[in-house]
């Protein structure tokens, strides 16, 4: 395939690429590390306001990151309406509100699935507080990830824990406003070692179907067993209209939360192929695309910029696929031709096309180079002296 330009795209493909929006996680801008050590970085934000300011830099140079997810209580502030105004003044919006029921001693044996009804009520009330934050910030999504599970066979009743989970989720769901929704994340392991209460997309989907139309599944690329065909799960959830959010990251062995596309860029392309084929790239689809990753070694803002550009490249390649030719080859069971059509798109260098797209929007052709030349990193290192740096726990 010759080097594509913007004119190589259909009008619809260009529209989708121009309006692509990938939500940033506030925690990506705080300190993070391994299970053994949280590392500090000069210039790290000290509060939610500074996290938003760093996120706004990513959007300023990519034009594709106009929302920021918050994590409560890591991003707790006195006035969430004021935080919302701060975001809007920066040209961005508040995205999903992520709950935290995994860093309190009361949740040692679970939160929404805990055998103690008082602790379950505490966890439900925590989510109701998140719903209040949603109302104040204009967020529409309550994202729930649970660390609930057991370490030993016989430790607790697996079936009863599912019943407790269903009851707890119902109490949270019924507290949602008319324009708010619950999106339930799954993870097949960690921290529980014997069983996890929401280990897979099927479990999440069953609970969402039981709750109602305002409940959907969150898929995180790092939350699967090695070799899992993630694009198959994407296709299935899109079929039934229950893919609420897609969390991008990358991993080699476990939930490494690396820059998306770092380990397997071809997997990212295959996933985006299903996203495009299923119509989920359209802003009206209801699917929120979110980065869920931490930057332990690299600088935070450049790490997020690289992540955005990696997703854009995979998306552009997926939009270049000749869908009519692919459908004909598939109907004819022409295996080699069908695969070649896909591989032609994957092997295309779309960086010039994306540079042209950015320039047409008044952005720099190379977001990373433009940001590094801006001097912002040096500025925040000089200005953010003193105070408590934000991290996983704050």
Secondary structure, 3 states (H helix, E strand, C coil): CCCCCHHHCCHHHHHHHHCCCCEEEHHHHCECECCCCECCCCCCCCCHHHHHHHHHHHHHHHCCCCEEEEECCCCCCCCHHHHHHHHHHCCCEEEEEECCCCCCHHHCCCCCCCCCHHHHHHHHHHHHHHHHHHHHHCCCEEEECCCCEECCCCCCCHHHHHHHHHHHHHHHHCCCCCCCEEEEECCCCCCCCCEECCCCHHHHHHHHHHHCCCEEEEEECCCCCCCCCHHHHHHHHHHCCCEEEEEECECCCCCCCECCCCCCHHHHHHHHHHHHHCCCCCHHHCCEEEECCCCCCCCHHHHHHHHHHHHHHHHHHHHCCCHHHHHHHHHCCCHHHHHHHHHHHHCCCCHHHHHHHHHHCCCCCCHHHHHHHHCHHHHHHHHCCCCCCCECCC
